[in-house]
Amino acid sequence: MVTIKVAVYYFVRVINMLILARVLMSWFVKDLRNPIAMFIYQITEPILSPIRDLLKKLGIGGTMLDFSPIVALLLIQFIASIIYNL
């Protein structure tokens, strides 16, 4: 059970770092053909896209600010905390 918690911990850390990297890339990197940028985009888009769609349905998204990374980070932390406490 301890190894599952450790694996979840590191998985959450990596996903969080990738989401934060994507946020920073959106401010600075304009060429998404870069292999590193493409990798980060491909890993994080399946997480962020459904959240972005849900926020648009709720009337929160669709503006110039994308709140999906914030929601994703909070949601991932919430799910991880549930798994940690099992």
Secondary structure as the mmCIF struct_conf table of DSSP 4:
data_model
#
loop_
_struct_conf.conf_type_id
_struct_conf.id
_struct_conf.beg_label_comp_id
_struct_conf.beg_label_asym_id
_struct_conf.beg_label_seq_id
_struct_conf.end_label_comp_id
_struct_conf.end_label_asym_id
_struct_conf.end_label_seq_id
HELX_RH_AL_P HELX_RH_AL_P1 VAL A 2 PHE A 28
TURN_TY1_P TURN_TY1_P1 LEU A 32 ARG A 33
BEND BEND1 ASN A 34 ASN A 34
HELX_RH_AL_P HELX_RH_AL_P2 PRO A 35 LYS A 57
TURN_TY1_P TURN_TY1_P2 LEU A 58 GLY A 59
BEND BEND2 ILE A 60 ILE A 60
BEND BEND3 GLY A 62 LEU A 65
HELX_RH_AL_P HELX_RH_AL_P3 SER A 68 TYR A 84
TURN_TY1_P TURN_TY1_P3 ASN A 85 ASN A 85
#
